[in-house]
Amino acid sequence: MPLIDDRSEIRISEGEPPTLHFTGKIIGLKSENLKKEMEKLSQSNPKGFSLDLSEVSLLDSSALGVIMLIAQRLRPSGGKLVLLNPQPNVLHVFQVTRLDTVLEIKNEMPE
């Protein structure tokens, strides 16, 4: 039985704003996959989008960098990135790094 579960999934649900859903751990090369998807979504939705973290069990500094990069790219056009439903351990990472003070984090799904 493997010690590391490297299964992950990225999907997008349409809506206003659209929501990108990531399942699994955002570590290592998966951060690059997330970046590619977020860049595509930010180009087609300059007003912003949501990133659902409810099924993300772990993220590393690469993932934090990607999230900040995309959030900063959206700001000049008045867009924003909203982080949704982070699990407690993921929310703790944002709190320890104080990124919760510069990113919008919500514990609910958009209507």
CORBEL-V214996 format. One record per pair of residues at least 4 apart in sequence whose C-alpha atoms are under 7 Angstrom apart, sorted by the first residue. I is the first residue (numbers start at 1). J is the second residue. D is the distance in whole Angstrom. If there is no record, write none. Layout:
I_J_D / I_J_D
This chain:
7_24_6 / 8_23_5 / 8_24_5 / 8_25_7 / 9_22_6 / 9_23_5 / 9_24_7 / 10_21_6 / 10_22_5 / 10_23_7 / 11_20_6 / 11_21_5 / 11_22_7 / 12_18_7 / 12_19_6 / 12_20_4 / 12_21_6 / 13_18_6 / 13_19_5 / 13_20_6 / 14_18_5 / 14_19_7 / 17_48_7 / 17_49_5 / 17_50_7 / 18_49_5 / 18_50_6 / 19_49_6 / 19_50_5 / 19_51_6 / 19_52_7 / 20_50_6 / 20_51_5 / 20_52_6 / 21_51_6 / 21_52_5 / 21_53_7 / 22_52_7 / 22_53_6 / 22_55_7 / 22_56_6 / 23_55_5 / 23_56_5 / 24_55_6 / 24_56_5 / 24_57_6 / 25_56_6 / 25_57_6 / 25_58_5 / 25_59_6 / 26_30_5 / 26_31_6 / 26_58_6 / 26_59_5 / 26_60_7 / 26_63_6 / 27_31_6 / 27_59_5 / 27_60_5 / 27_62_7 / 27_63_7 / 28_62_7 / 29_33_7 / 30_34_6 / 31_35_6 / 31_62_6 / 31_63_5 / 31_66_7 / 32_36_6 / 33_37_6 / 34_38_6 / 35_39_6 / 35_66_6 / 36_40_6 / 37_41_6 / 38_42_6 / 38_70_7 / 39_43_6 / 39_70_7 / 40_44_6 / 41_45_6 / 42_46_5 / 42_48_6 / 42_74_7 / 45_49_7 / 46_74_6 / 46_77_7 / 46_79_6 / 47_77_7 / 47_78_6 / 47_79_4 / 47_80_6 / 48_74_6 / 48_79_5 / 48_80_5 / 48_81_5 / 49_80_7 / 49_81_5 / 49_82_6 / 50_81_6 / 50_82_5 / 50_83_6 / 50_84_7 / 51_82_6 / 51_83_5 / 51_84_6 / 52_83_6 / 52_84_5 / 52_85_6 / 53_83_7 / 53_84_6 / 53_85_6 / 53_86_5 / 54_84_7 / 54_85_5 / 54_86_5 / 54_87_6 / 57_87_7 / 57_90_7 / 58_90_6 / 59_63_6 / 59_90_7 / 60_64_7 / 61_65_6 / 62_66_6 / 63_67_6 / 64_68_6 / 65_69_6 / 66_70_6 / 67_71_6 / 68_72_6 / 69_73_6 / 70_74_6 / 71_75_7 / 71_80_6 / 71_81_5 / 74_78_7 / 74_79_5 / 74_80_6 / 75_79_5 / 75_80_6 / 82_104_5 / 82_105_6 / 83_104_6 / 83_105_5 / 83_106_6 / 84_105_6 / 84_106_5 / 84_107_6 / 84_108_6 / 84_109_7 / 85_106_6 / 85_107_4 / 85_108_6 / 86_90_6 / 86_91_5 / 87_91_6 / 88_92_6 / 89_93_7 / 90_94_7 / 91_95_6 / 92_96_6 / 93_97_6 / 94_98_6 / 94_99_5 / 94_100_5 / 95_99_6 / 95_100_5 / 99_103_6 / 100_104_7 / 100_105_7
